[in-house]
Amino acid sequence: MSNAVAQADHGHAHAAHHPALQHHFDTMSQQKEAAVIGMWLFLLTEILFFGGLFVAYMIYRVWYFDAFAEASRRLSLFWGGLNTAVLIGSSLTMALAVRAAQTNNRKWTVNWLVLTMVLGCVFLGVKVIEYEDKFANYEVPGANYNWLYHEQHAAAGGEHGDAAVPPAAAEGHRQLSLTPQQLQNTTQIYFSLYFTMTGLHALHMIIGVGLMSVITWMAWKGRFDAQYYTPVEMSGLYWHFVDIVWIFLFPLLYLVERHQ
Amino acid sequence: MSDHVSPVGLYLTIFSALMILTGVTVAAAYLNLGLFNFPVAMVIAGFKASLVVWYFMHVKYQSHLTKLTVATGLFFLTILLGMSLIDYVSRGPAFSVTPRPINADSVIDKR
């Protein structure tokens, strides 16, 4: 009976192939490619998700460019630059984690994944420091927003020394086209976008660290080998995507007209 | 299998390039390039993103179908950004930041 032959063949095939190969795929590479394309389709929705925010940013930047230029200086280039370096470093460790999984190195898969999570947490910690500074200086949009507080505080010799240019220099370094009242109104748009975009990015980081702790546990348990490491690679794609978002956020938010 | 194992040296090279380009971005922001400050920053960021996609995300070693999928995303992002900005920017300054007094005369155009 052909049916019986097919059954026998099927049973034989099961015995031969990798335990991680799902029933509906012919080969491991076919299964892998399906996962890669599926992950990229998810990332495309993420690109357009962030894309909407980038469009909003661009339109308001065109409309209120001077306000964006002024407000951007309130961010600390030190913390922003440090976080960029930390995130690029975490992308390297993530790539090395995938490579360790590819080469059957369980110990270093776990080590690189843990290091990636640590760097992710360092990034989030720096973000907390930056947000705290914004709250302390009344730079969070809303009823308590006070554009002038920072300069008055800096003039009084405050401890927030990041962007602490003396008020005289702040007035003199560029021709201000906006009155303090206009700045009070329009810079809130910048900070609304700042908190929305970096907040959504930070949320993705938190999800990424959570995802990676599961993957690390799976790697620790020895679930992966050179033929099957798809979860490591997929969380790597996600992590690199989050890194790319920051690569654009850094110049857009921190580096508006710094030269004047 | 599409499982290309990149050498560690390649990852370190890409990492170094990304760090150097971050420095270049910051340095370029302090130069007065006039209208070109923004395009320069975006070109560098785009190049950094391409390095990450191509080497860290292994798109270089994936099938044509995967590459097409990635390109589709960039295509739609370009439409989203491009079309929206063409619309808004070509309307001229939509809001004047100069406050206008609100009274009956200014609300109803009596020309």
Interface residues (C-beta under 8 A of the other chain):
Chain A: M28 S29 K32 E33 V36 I37 W40 L41 L43 L44 I47 L48 G51 G52 F54 V55 M58 I59 V62 W63 Y64 A67 L77 G81 T84 A85 I88 G89 S91 L92 M94 A95 L96 V98 R99 Q102 T103 L178 Q182 T186 A226 E233 G236 L237 H240 F241 D243 I244 I247 F248 F250 P251 L252 L255 E257 R258 H259 Q260
Chain B: M1 S2 D3 V5 S6 V8 Y11 L12 I14 F15 L18 M19 T22 T25 V26 A29 Y30 L31 N32 L33 N37 A41 M42 I44 A45 K48 A49 V52 V53 Y55 F56 M57 H58 Q62 S63 L65 T66 T69 V70 T72 G73 L74 F76 L77 L80 L81 S84 L85 Y88 V89 P93 A94 F95 V97 P99
